Structure formats: C-alpha cells, structure tokens
Amino acid sequence: MRTKPLPRTAFTLIELLVVIAIIAVLIGLLLPAVQKVREASARSACTNNLKQLALAFHNYNDTNGSFPPGAFAPPGAMLGNSNWAAGWKDPNSTCCPWGIFSWAAVILPWIEGGNLYNSINFTVPAYAVHVPEDHLLSGWVGANDDRGPAGNTANQAASTNVPKVFVCPSSPRGKFSDPGTMKDYAIVYDGGLVNDENCCPERSQTGGTRAYAGMGWVNSKVRMVEVSDGTSMTLLLTEKGNYSNQSWCSQNMGCNEFIWVHHQSQGMVTTSEPPNYTVSNSRSAAGQHPGGVVVAFADGHIGFINNGINIATWRALGTRNGGEVINGGDF
C-alpha cells in the first residue's frame, strides 16, 4: 500500500532565505522614501519657523520704528566699542561682553512668548548652562572645552526654555546643547567682501573694518528706509544650526545659545563666508537640509539658498545698502 505524504509544516532553508532577501530589498527601497518624506516635513517646519520669526521682526518694527537689534546690551553695560562695564565684561578680556541678550529674547512678545519675556531680567546678564570653546583655539578654557555655567541665575530658567519656533527639526543637537538651551537661526549682520567677517557684531556698534551692512548687531536700530538695496533682495535671517561652528566654538559642540551672547556672536552671521562653511573660527550660515539653507528676506518672504550659489550674489544678499546689482536667477 502507498503511504500518504505528510504535509509540510515549515519553509525550507532556501525559501526562508529568499523571503528574507525580498524583505531586505523592499526595506532598502522604502527607507530612502521615508527619509525623503521626513526631511520634507522637517524642511517645511523650518520654513514655517523662519516665516514666523520674520513676521515677528516686522511686528517689532511696526511697534518700535526699527528692526530688533542683533544683540541687546542694557544701558550702562556697554561703555563703548569693545569696552564693557564690570559685571558685563568677559572675565578674561574687557573687549567682550559676558552675557548680553540675543535678538531671540527681544522678539519674544511677538511670537506669543510674552510670559517668557517677562520672566527675563534684562538689567543683569543672561545665563548659559554651557559656554563651549575649543581649547585648541582658545586659551581661555580648559581641556573640557566649557566655560559654563555662566551669567546670572535670575535668567537661568528662561535660558533653558527655548520655544519650538527657534528650533529646526533637521538640526542635530551639539555636544553641549542641553534640552531647551539652543536655537538654530541667526540674523545677518554683514556681507559684501570676500571672507571678511568685519568682526565683531556683539562688541561694536560701528563695525570693525567698516560699518555693518546687514540687518542687526549689538544695539542696532535698522530702519526700513535704510534697506536701500530693496527688502526683497536683502537677507534678514538664515539658518544657523546649533551644531555648527561659530568663532572659537567648533563644529558639533553647540554654539548658538538661546539668549546668551558673548564674544562668539551667537545668533549673528555674515554672508562674507559661503553657506555651510565649515572652516573653524568663522561666522557663516549653516543648516542640515540637503544642498543648502533656508533663509528669510527683509520683506518677510522665505527662500532656499543652494550651497553652490554664485558667491558674489550671496555676499550681495547680505548687505542692505551695498548698491549691488543682483541677478535674481542666481537664487
């Protein structure tokens, strides 16, 4: 008599390997699509952030008759260019401030941050949990690369409560970027010349090598009428990922504190250096989106600047009154 074959209860090894291979191929095809969707969503959120910040700048201008300063030093803190009063000067140098306030603090009432704004004591220095500096560049810091905590504890709570509108979802957090302490955007303080930073917008109201040609520096009051190049052709804000290098704070440290400003010009960039410039001790725009950076123009419209933009055009966009003729097809 012939016996009836028993039913199979499992895949053979070959069949199992084929199934695993098919699944791996499908995952390999799916992941790039998922990453593209995720980045598209993050870029959209970043674009919206800059739109809200640009609107806040315009609402501030409507109220005060000028755009917000790139950094705010209260009366009596700044005695003159590169000269600071006791309690406001860097412990290692009289040239530099030690905890003046970023534009991000100044515009809080115009981004529904009135309660946070009211919690800040602008008569004493700002606060920072960490003040990163690369010991290979700075002689003012130990091997741990951190001069913090620093400032006045009256402003400690505010310094760790950055609103989401200041944070780009694509931007990774730097080594010293404790939760709620860093922003990812900056005001353009200058541009125009090749790799000439015109240092430094946090300590000089009149500029270093020449008058600042951008939209904000310490205690600046740029009026709309002073944007003679045209507001649609002048950059106001750019991405400045917290992870990106800024002055003596090196790449991936965490260099864009929410409200704290000292000699590193936190929250202020120049277009004299290309976008996403990674050379140490620089002050350039930087973002994590593939290919370039999201920017806000002085008229409030938002754009995307490719890393490969004509460098003369990029430098011209950073000046409000340079008189350059800009080809709109370059960006």
C-alpha positions as CSV (number, residue, x, y, z in Angstrom):
1,M,0.0,0.0,0.0
2,R,1.2,3.5,-0.8
3,T,1.5,5.9,2.2
4,K,0.1,9.4,2.0
5,P,2.9,12.0,2.3
6,L,2.9,14.1,5.4
7,P,2.0,17.8,5.0
8,R,4.9,20.4,5.1
9,T,5.0,22.4,8.3
10,A,7.7,25.0,7.6
11,F,9.7,26.8,4.9
12,T,12.8,25.1,3.6
13,L,16.0,27.0,4.3
14,I,16.3,28.2,0.7
15,E,12.7,29.5,0.8
16,L,13.4,31.3,4.0
17,L,16.5,33.0,2.7
18,V,14.6,34.1,-0.5
19,V,11.9,35.7,1.7
20,I,14.4,37.4,3.8
21,A,16.2,38.7,0.8
22,I,12.9,40.1,-0.7
23,I,12.1,41.8,2.6
24,A,15.6,43.4,2.7
25,V,15.2,44.7,-0.8
26,L,11.8,46.2,0.0
27,I,13.2,47.8,3.1
28,G,16.1,49.2,1.1
29,L,13.7,50.7,-1.4
30,L,11.4,52.0,1.3
31,L,13.9,53.7,3.7
32,P,15.1,56.4,1.3
33,A,11.4,57.3,0.5
34,V,10.7,57.5,4.3
35,Q,13.7,59.7,4.8
36,K,12.7,62.0,2.0
37,V,9.3,62.4,3.4
38,R,10.7,63.0,6.9
39,E,13.1,65.6,5.6
40,A,10.4,67.3,3.5
41,S,8.3,67.6,6.6
42,A,11.3,68.9,8.7
43,R,12.1,71.5,6.0
44,S,8.5,72.6,5.8
45,A,8.6,73.1,9.6
46,C,11.9,75.0,9.4
47,T,10.4,77.2,6.6
48,N,7.4,78.0,8.8
49,N,9.6,78.8,11.8
50,L,11.5,81.4,9.7
51,K,8.3,82.8,8.4
52,Q,7.0,83.3,12.0
53,L,10.3,84.9,13.1
54,A,10.3,87.2,10.1
55,L,6.8,88.3,10.9
56,A,7.9,88.9,14.5
57,F,10.7,91.1,13.2
58,H,8.2,93.1,11.2
59,N,5.7,93.4,14.0
60,Y,8.6,94.7,16.2
61,N,9.5,97.2,13.6
62,D,5.9,98.4,13.3
63,T,5.9,98.9,17.1
64,N,9.3,100.4,17.6
65,G,10.2,102.0,14.2
66,S,13.2,99.8,13.6
67,F,14.1,96.1,13.4
68,P,15.3,94.4,16.5
69,P,19.0,94.5,17.4
70,G,21.2,91.6,16.7
71,A,22.0,91.6,20.4
72,F,20.8,93.8,23.3
73,A,23.1,95.4,25.9
74,P,21.2,97.4,28.5
75,P,22.1,100.9,29.4
76,G,25.4,101.1,31.3
77,A,26.6,97.6,30.2
78,M,28.5,98.8,27.1
79,L,30.9,101.7,27.7
80,G,32.0,101.9,24.1
81,N,33.2,99.7,21.3
82,S,35.0,96.7,22.8
83,N,34.6,98.2,26.3
84,W,32.3,96.7,28.9
85,A,31.3,97.6,32.4
86,A,32.1,95.5,35.4
87,G,29.7,92.6,35.6
88,W,29.2,92.6,31.9
89,K,32.7,92.0,30.6
90,D,34.3,88.7,29.9
91,P,36.4,87.6,32.8
92,N,39.4,87.2,30.5
93,S,39.1,90.4,28.5
94,T,37.5,93.9,28.6
95,C,36.8,93.7,24.9
96,C,34.0,91.3,25.0
97,P,30.5,91.0,26.6
98,W,29.7,88.2,29.0
99,G,26.0,87.5,28.7
100,I,24.2,90.2,26.7
101,F,20.9,89.2,25.2
102,S,20.2,87.7,21.7
103,W,17.6,89.1,19.4
104,A,15.7,85.9,20.3
105,A,15.0,87.3,23.7
106,V,14.0,90.7,22.3
107,I,11.3,89.4,20.0
108,L,9.6,87.0,22.4
109,P,6.4,89.2,22.8
110,W,5.9,89.0,19.1
111,I,6.0,85.1,18.9
112,E,3.5,84.6,21.7
113,G,6.3,84.4,24.2
114,G,5.2,87.3,26.4
115,N,5.3,85.3,29.7
116,L,8.8,84.1,28.9
117,Y,9.9,87.6,28.0
118,N,8.5,88.9,31.3
119,S,10.5,86.3,33.2
120,I,13.8,87.7,31.9
121,N,15.7,90.3,34.0
122,F,17.4,92.5,31.3
123,T,19.2,94.5,34.0
124,V,21.5,91.6,34.8
125,P,23.4,89.3,32.4
126,A,21.8,86.4,30.6
127,Y,22.6,82.8,31.7
128,A,24.1,79.8,29.9
129,V,24.4,76.3,31.2
130,H,27.4,75.7,28.9
131,V,29.7,78.2,27.2
132,P,31.6,75.9,24.8
133,E,35.0,76.9,23.4
134,D,37.5,74.7,21.7
135,H,40.7,74.6,23.8
136,L,42.7,74.1,20.6
137,L,41.6,77.6,19.5
138,S,41.0,79.4,22.8
139,G,43.5,80.0,25.7
140,W,40.6,80.9,27.9
141,V,39.2,77.4,28.6
142,G,40.4,74.1,30.0
143,A,40.5,70.7,28.2
144,N,36.8,70.2,28.9
145,D,36.0,72.9,26.3
146,D,33.4,74.5,28.6
147,R,33.5,77.9,30.3
148,G,30.0,77.5,31.8
149,P,27.8,77.7,33.6
150,A,27.9,81.5,33.4
151,G,25.8,84.6,33.9
152,N,23.2,85.5,36.4
153,T,21.0,82.7,37.8
154,A,18.0,85.1,37.7
155,N,17.8,84.2,34.0
156,Q,18.6,80.5,34.3
157,A,15.0,79.3,33.8
158,A,14.5,81.5,30.7
159,S,17.7,80.2,29.2
160,T,16.5,76.6,29.2
161,N,13.0,77.2,27.8
162,V,13.6,78.0,24.1
163,P,10.3,78.0,22.2
164,K,9.9,75.5,19.4
165,V,9.8,78.2,16.7
166,F,13.6,78.7,17.3
167,V,14.4,75.1,16.7
168,C,14.8,73.4,13.3
169,P,13.7,69.7,13.3
170,S,16.5,68.8,10.9
171,S,19.2,70.3,13.1
172,P,21.1,67.8,15.4
173,R,21.9,68.9,18.9
174,G,25.5,69.7,19.7
175,K,27.5,68.1,22.5
176,F,26.8,71.0,24.9
177,S,23.2,71.5,23.7
178,D,21.2,70.7,26.8
179,P,17.4,70.5,26.2
180,G,15.9,73.8,25.6
181,T,19.1,75.8,25.5
182,M,19.9,76.3,21.8
183,K,18.4,78.0,18.7
184,D,19.0,77.2,15.1
185,Y,18.6,80.6,13.4
186,A,20.6,83.9,13.1
187,I,20.3,87.5,11.9
188,V,22.6,88.6,9.1
189,Y,24.9,91.3,10.4
190,D,27.1,91.9,7.3
191,G,28.3,90.7,3.9
192,G,29.8,92.0,0.8
193,L,33.6,91.3,1.0
194,V,35.5,88.0,0.5
195,N,35.9,86.2,3.8
196,D,36.0,89.5,5.7
197,E,33.9,88.9,8.8
198,N,34.1,92.5,9.9
199,C,34.4,91.3,13.5
200,C,32.6,91.5,15.8
201,P,28.9,92.4,15.9
202,E,28.5,91.6,19.6
203,R,31.0,94.2,20.8
204,S,30.9,97.1,18.3
205,Q,28.1,99.4,17.2
206,T,30.1,101.0,14.4
207,G,31.7,97.9,12.8
208,G,35.3,96.7,12.8
209,T,36.9,97.4,9.4
210,R,33.8,99.3,8.2
211,A,30.2,100.0,9.2
212,Y,28.0,96.9,9.3
213,A,25.9,96.5,6.2
214,G,23.5,93.8,7.4
215,M,20.3,93.9,9.5
216,G,21.4,93.6,13.1
217,W,24.3,93.8,15.6
218,V,24.7,95.0,19.2
219,N,22.1,97.7,20.0
220,S,21.4,98.2,16.3
221,K,18.2,100.0,15.1
222,V,18.0,99.4,11.4
223,R,15.0,101.2,9.9
224,M,13.1,100.1,6.8
225,V,14.2,103.2,4.9
226,E,17.9,102.1,5.4
227,V,17.4,98.9,3.4
228,S,18.2,100.8,0.2
229,D,19.0,97.6,-1.8
230,G,15.4,96.6,-1.5
231,T,13.8,94.4,1.1
232,S,13.2,91.5,-1.4
233,M,16.9,91.4,-2.2
234,T,18.3,91.7,1.4
235,L,18.7,88.8,3.8
236,L,17.2,89.2,7.3
237,L,17.6,85.7,8.9
238,T,19.2,82.5,8.0
239,E,19.6,79.0,9.4
240,K,22.4,78.7,12.0
241,G,22.3,75.1,13.3
242,N,23.3,75.0,16.9
243,Y,25.8,72.2,16.0
244,S,27.7,74.4,13.5
245,N,31.0,76.2,14.4
246,Q,30.9,79.8,15.4
247,S,34.1,81.7,16.3
248,W,36.1,79.6,18.9
249,C,33.2,77.1,19.3
250,S,33.9,74.3,16.9
251,Q,31.7,72.0,14.9
252,N,29.3,69.8,16.8
253,M,29.9,71.5,20.2
254,G,26.7,73.5,20.4
255,C,27.4,77.2,19.5
256,N,24.1,79.1,19.3
257,E,22.7,79.6,22.8
258,F,19.1,80.7,23.0
259,I,19.6,84.1,24.8
260,W,23.2,84.2,25.8
261,V,25.8,86.2,23.8
262,H,29.5,86.7,24.4
263,H,32.4,87.0,22.0
264,Q,31.2,84.3,19.7
265,S,28.4,86.5,18.2
266,Q,25.7,83.9,18.9
267,G,22.8,84.3,16.6
268,M,24.6,86.6,14.1
269,V,26.1,85.5,10.8
270,T,27.8,87.1,7.8
271,T,27.5,86.2,4.1
272,S,31.1,87.0,3.5
273,E,31.6,83.3,4.0
274,P,29.7,80.7,2.0
275,P,26.6,78.9,3.4
276,N,27.6,75.8,5.3
277,Y,31.2,76.9,5.6
278,T,33.0,74.5,8.0
279,V,36.3,76.3,8.5
280,S,36.9,76.9,12.2
281,N,36.6,80.3,13.8
282,S,34.0,81.5,11.3
283,R,30.5,83.1,11.4
284,S,28.6,81.6,8.5
285,A,25.0,80.5,7.9
286,A,24.6,76.7,8.3
287,G,21.7,74.2,8.0
288,Q,21.2,70.5,7.8
289,H,18.9,70.4,4.8
290,P,20.4,68.7,1.8
291,G,22.0,71.2,-0.6
292,G,21.6,74.5,1.2
293,V,20.0,76.7,3.8
294,V,16.5,78.2,4.4
295,V,16.5,82.0,4.6
296,A,14.1,84.9,5.3
297,F,14.4,88.1,3.4
298,A,13.8,91.6,4.8
299,D,10.4,91.8,3.1
300,G,9.3,88.6,5.0
301,H,9.4,86.1,2.1
302,I,11.2,82.8,2.6
303,G,13.7,81.2,0.2
304,F,16.2,78.4,-0.1
305,I,19.8,79.2,-1.0
306,N,21.8,76.4,-2.6
307,N,25.4,75.8,-1.3
308,G,26.6,76.4,-4.8
309,I,25.1,79.9,-5.2
310,N,27.2,82.4,-7.0
311,I,29.3,83.7,-4.1
312,A,29.2,87.3,-5.3
313,T,25.4,87.1,-5.2
314,W,25.4,85.5,-1.7
315,R,27.7,88.3,-0.4
316,A,25.5,90.9,-2.0
317,L,22.3,89.5,-0.4
318,G,23.9,90.0,3.0
319,T,24.1,93.8,2.6
320,R,21.1,96.2,2.9
321,N,22.9,99.2,1.2
322,G,25.7,97.9,-0.9
323,G,24.2,99.1,-4.2
324,E,25.0,95.7,-5.9
325,V,23.0,94.6,-9.0
326,I,21.8,91.1,-8.2
327,N,20.7,88.6,-10.8
328,G,17.5,87.0,-9.4
329,G,18.2,83.9,-11.4
330,D,21.2,83.1,-9.1
331,F,18.9,82.1,-6.2
